[in-house]
Amino acid sequence: MGIGRGGRTVASGMTKVAGKYGVWRGYKGFTPQAAREIEELGFGALWLGGSPPADLSAAESLLESTESLIVGTSIVNIWTARADEVAESFHRIEQRFPGRFLLGIGAGHREADGADAIKPYDALVSYLDELDAAGVPKGGRALAALGPRVLELARDRTAGALPYLAPPEHTRIAHEIVGADALLVAEQKVVLDGDPDRARALARQMVPMYLGLVNYVSNLRRLGFTEEDLATPGSDRLIDVLALHGEPGRVAAGLAEHLSAGAGHVAIQVLNEDYLAALRTLATVLPLAR
């Protein structure tokens, strides 16, 4: 399921327009020039992490600088961005760039955001209700989802799901829950480096920050990772699936596992310092639409 002009839901539309691979990065990390190059390389979407604010100006500027890229938020944090303000921004962007913006929302992390007054699931439902009231269409939004209950909510109330920090095994489970007609975008971290020790060391500069967050740890436990795996800084077994590493062909094969597991699109988060150089290399081995 995807997005058409005016926010109408179109079967398989977004995954076809966006292609199979996009690029995930904190919303402050993209520049218009980089966005243009990423589009020219053949990647189909930019995914903006780091809880972009409600005005969504970062998404708008990237849309202005590109021709056909989909830009999605991954995700707007419901604890820090008011639904009415986000809805107003959505409509502004949709009017200017019809069918090219996907509003990804999620409950973030209560540990970090201090949101203790309401359960995350209930907060998500209320936020979606507000988006409904403000005219943001189901096909124009997606939901950060890991566990079965929130995956079902993503299926029922949005275009689909945006899992984060999850291996292909989770993608298979998510696909079974959301179904073949829903959007499923799997985020995957990668390190282009043939030296395993060096690659794992780079991955451990980021992955351990998530091992203190309940939603990620609970999901990884459900997938069979042990307390030893999940203890900071993470076992080699854990690091190897959460941050694919190796030569370009090996990384490309690992990314394709998400597609085989049922994802319609993979959001690639490059951990190498020169992420554009790594994307240029990956573009030579991935089936991109140039």
Number of C-alpha atoms within 10 A of each C-alpha: 21 26 28 19 13 16 24 15 20 15 17 16 16 27 24 14 19 24 21 24 28 25 24 24 19 16 23 12 12 19 14 15 11 15 24 18 16 22 22 15 18 21 27 28 31 29 25 25 19 16 22 21 17 20 18 23 14 19 23 19 14 22 23 14 16 19 13 17 25 27 27 23 30 31 26 28 24 21 20 15 17 16 24 16 15 22 22 18 18 26 17 15 21 20 13 12 18 16 25 25 26 26 26 25 28 24 23 21 16 17 11 8 12 9 16 9 8 10 11 19 14 11 17 21 14 14 20 23 15 16 21 15 13 17 14 22 22 23 26 26 26 29 30 24 24 24 18 15 12 21 25 19 20 26 24 13 19 24 30 31 29 28 23 20 19 21 26 23 13 22 24 17 18 26 21 14 18 22 15 14 16 25 31 32 28 27 29 25 27 26 25 24 19 13 11 14 11 13 22 21 12 18 25 18 11 14 19 16 11 15 19 13 15 13 16 18 19 14 17 22 13 12 14 9 16 14 13 11 18 20 13 15 20 19 17 14 11 18 22 19 18 20 28 26 27 19 15 22 15 15 21 20 13 20 26 19 17 25 20 12 18 21 26 25 26 27 26 22 20 23 21 18 10 9 16 15 13 18 22 14 16 19 20 13 14 20 15 16 16 10
